[in-house]
Amino acid sequence: MLGEKIGETKGRRLVRRVISVDPPTAEVSFEDAGNIFDTHTTGMGTYTSVVRPDGTIAGQGQGLTMTDEGESVTWTGTGVGRFGQGGSVSYRGMLFFQTTSKKLARLNGTCGAFEYDVDAAGNTISKMWEWK
């Protein structure tokens, strides 16, 4: 069951590079900013996407998020995606967090269900909820 909304970020895809053609695999890096539990954050991440024979995408990633006070949150995640029009992509999956931040300590031990979308121009939006 989905619980409270953890947060939402918006950003931009920065780099894409092909790291294999068999199977087709790309590495993508992005930066974003937004809020986690009403705390302003900026972050960056990198994920690897493998295009499956049926056209779906299997993704794995990791990232670093910082509060304005300099506290950090790291995350790893996995998801499944689909390509859309004009090169857009949409993923759904789970995030796993680690932090020493007192403000965001409740992220430790939390599974975060996410929606991550990238439009054809490379703009990103991510929404996260607690999975209880």
N, C-alpha and C positions, 0 to 999 in steps of 0.2 A: 504494500500500500504506500502511495506517495504521501509524504508528510509536508512539513513547512518548506516554502521556497527558500533555498540557500542563497541564491543570487542570480544576477544577470550581468553579462558583459557584452560589449560591442568592440569590434576591432577590425583588423585588416590582415589578410594573408600577405606575407612578405616574400617568401621564396618557395618555389616548387622545383624539385629535381627528381629525375628518374634514377632509381638506384638498381633496377633490374627490369629486364623485359620478359623473363621467364621464371616466375609469373610476373605480369606487369605490376611494378611496385614503385610508388612515389613517396618522397619525403616532403613534408610541408611544414613551414614555420610561420607563426603568427604572433602578433602583439594585440593586447586588448586592455580595456579599462571598464570598470563598473563598480558593483557593490556585492559584497558577501556579508550576509546578516547585517545590513545597514552600515557597513564599514567600507569606505572607498578603497578600491584596489587597482593596481596596474599589474599586468602579467604578460608572460610569454610562454609559448609552448611549441613543441615539435611532435608531429605524428607521422606514422608510416601507414600507407594505405596499399593493400593488395587487392587488385581487381580479380574477382572470382570468375570462373567460367560462365556463371549465370548472369553476370553483369553487376552483381552487388559488390560492395567494398567492405573488406575487413580491416579495421583500423586499430592501432595501438599508439598511445602517446604518453608524454610526460611534460610537466611544466612547473613554472615557478611564478608565484603571485606575491606581490608586496603590498603592505598597507602604507598609508601616508606616513606612519610613524616608523617605518623601516622594518616591521615584522614580516616574516615570510611564511608562506604556505607552499608546500610542494604537493604535486598530485601525479598520479598515474591513472591511465584509463584505457578502456577498450570499448569498441562499438562496431555497429554495422551501418553502412551507408548506401546511398543510391545517388547516381548522377541525375541532374535535372537539365533544364534548358540552358543552352549557352555556356555550359561548363560549370553550372552551379552544382553544389553537392549538399546532401543532408544526412546527418548521422544521428543515431540514438544509441545510448550506451550507459556505462557506469564509470564513475570516478571514485578514487580512493585517496584520501588526504592525509597529510602529516604536517603538524605545526607545533611550535613552541609558543606561539602567540597566546597570551591570556585572553584577549578579546575574541579570538576565533578558535579557542581550544575545543569547542564542541564539535569541530570538524574531525578531530581524531576519533577513529572508530566509526565514522559515518560513511555509508555508501551513498553516493550522490548520483541519482538518475539525471541524465542530461539530454538536451536537444542542442545540436550544433549545426548551424546552417551557414553556408558560404554562397553568396550570390555570384552571378557571372562576372561582376566587376572586382571580386575578391574581398568584399565586405563581410565580416563575420558577426554572428550573434549567437550567444550561448546562454541557455537557461538551465538552472540546476535545482533539484528538489531532493530533500532527504528521502531515503527509501527505508521505511520502517518495517 
